[in-house]
Amino acid sequence: MSKVQTWHEMKPARQTWPQRWSQIKSSGKFSDKPLQLYLLLDAAQKRDLLALVPESGAEALFAFTRSTKEGKVSPWLVHLGRHGQSLKKPQQDLLNAVLDVVQASPCATLLASECEMAVLIAHLRRAMDPKMPDKDSSYLAFWDPAVLAVLLGQRDLDTQSRIEPVLKSAQSRALLGPIARWWCWSRSGRLHEYAVSDFTELSASMSMPLPLPLQLSAAQVEALVQGNVPDLLIYFVNLNQVHLRDKLPPLAMHWFVRQQLVFARRYGLTGTRDLLNYLCLALIGGARVDQIPEVAELLAKVKARKLSFDNFMDEVAPKLDGKDLAEPQVLMAANGLPLTENQLPR
């Protein structure tokens, strides 16, 4: 079995997180106040976890109540406790439930701050409403671990891959603000930590945090969009293609989508609809569905712009009917790691 499926079983979050939290000595910021531990839950990704959120010490970032339709899919900030003290049972039960699923289904992050909850949630609400280059409004969904990784960057030692940060160092420091440390789990299931010191540049003037809200450039917005295409496509598959969504477990599905995006773009596909249709085709016909002769012949016409992809989808279905098709799988290197985008075969 590949590491993309088993790493989190070898390094379970229930074991790695308490060890990491116990190692924290101080905040490294402005005082010796004890660090408060918070959980930022993306309820839209794991709605059943919201039932475990305590009645007190929890607030939706969008200020909805949990009984409303909006509240049930809102990000929630939950105060778990303080460093050096055992968590109370409701908070510990919630944390345990999150740790049991977060490696395979990234749905939450953990934050440490000297600040009380009112100060922290006010900061997060300012940070989630950036200034956009076209003056449209859009939220900065850092409560999604995938978005946080794109914003701040992430190096994954287990898969030997790297996500380049969209934000500049000063912007990253502004996003962190009063947050001493921010933890999430990478796409291989490894615990990843961000701290202010990660974004300190050589020049003191360059490393000063910017005021909130953040001002994003057009290039940064485009990079954010592209960085989150895999999760957007997975969302649409889970929502509309019930017969395909369980073809792969969540962690493997992420890598499968990343790989299929490379193949799809080689044929000139760029729009969300076309990329989603290509992904669905690969989930039906296997990771190298493009190498099936009948499919390859039609894709060559798509690449040459002699056939629209909508017409391709109409024509390819009968050609696959009755064929013995491969099951979808993540393409792996000899060392058992998933192939990154620049390692994929032609």
Steps between C-alpha positions, in 0.01 A plus 500: 500500500631847413619761746230739382251268670696375799719782632230636730448151637869475587507852652147545637400851601376376837863425586692771316288796607523459883876457467531820296275704732692387808826621341381862475692707753373853442337706231818673393302823458441794729452362852508191714125451501395135467407393151134435432416211268231546236347276236387648168248255357384506138153363572411489131753219452397294806151599607467222758779657708291809567284293737806461724579873516434618859220748557735751665837619375409454135396748235442491126729732304194623309307554826226249415340284765554126471130428451486694173573354158793742464636421843521129421748566217685793654857493631499490882764620742502294820699576814639168622704604802835636610851362493599310810146402593297194408211564264147465628308196375284670230804674354713184519225294335480748213877508458520120501228472237682751280835325544341171394398636157709808421791319333287328238236774477661840570222692673660691786809685620633575847613843621695618802475859619548705814177680416157434633237378259337838435830648382589200283165472326500874430841459335386203291191687383714790381741261329233308310376808312788608272509786252474358149657658189165521318322637811273195511446340839634155579594315816848372577405148609803427719284272717538242222842333556548478123456876464727569798773291335472703179502831688801427722675230298571147607783254455398137526798285593311176451400566141807715424274773363465869574217752478635848434342771720261745338548760772815704541681482834350822637152386396553164669603675820188714479284190456657338804470817708448391862529131408821362647474169315260357246489126426343299222553157347663466159373285212711211622357530850801668663449770764622833361568812708508868407653768723588867460870411480429308178430829324777726632707654223854635521387862498309600813300756302397235247383261771265742674144363479256683279168630633183302441313448280755356260532652156524219243638548151344351188789252481440389860130451437575289193753293695243440775242388244742262330628365831150402606379346174556141627281552805237683296476205260481253788218708647303477175562124472380446857196717437385380159674169416402272785598188303856632461576670831590176683730370228798614710548595866528877561879525519555290188223692321689825551815362338301335222338833414832685502644247258198499271506879477844473341375256238186707434696820447727327251195483274426870543224463758473796737141569607353348815231312305751337262745416779222344704381291205854379433537405868176303490619324185823398679304377803304278262779390267815509715796731556621471140162499333659731242709206377203286403527510118144614435530770765844611383371543146220732613725694741740571214213672321420698815863613530499602132174690563316291244260369763344679797532326834121489537480308172793286614303395808202407281716292267723330756224342710389235243865419423559403864175309539570132567878546532697349786612827660771551759413615849625850586822510697764751597811472284791417727878522484727203575545627857127470566428874489242660268646656187495878516396711202847529347567125539201374303567303180413643162 
